[in-house]
Amino acid sequence: MPTVLVGEGYLVGAGQVAQQVGLDDAREARLVAEAAVDRVRDKYGPEVIGLATPLRRAS
């Protein structure tokens, strides 16, 4: 197994790191929505919001 060494000279603070650009728009949208749901749950409690399911059209 190869060994990876990182010297402290290569480490930078989180504020100095560029944000990674995603190529999957659906994934990015889901992550934003999940963060919003987490904020609502933190503020109002876990029972106030949940996942939705799409409704099927009646035939």
Secondary structure as UniProt FT lines:
FT   HELIX           8..10
FT   HELIX           14..16
FT   HELIX           25..44
FT   HELIX           46..48
//
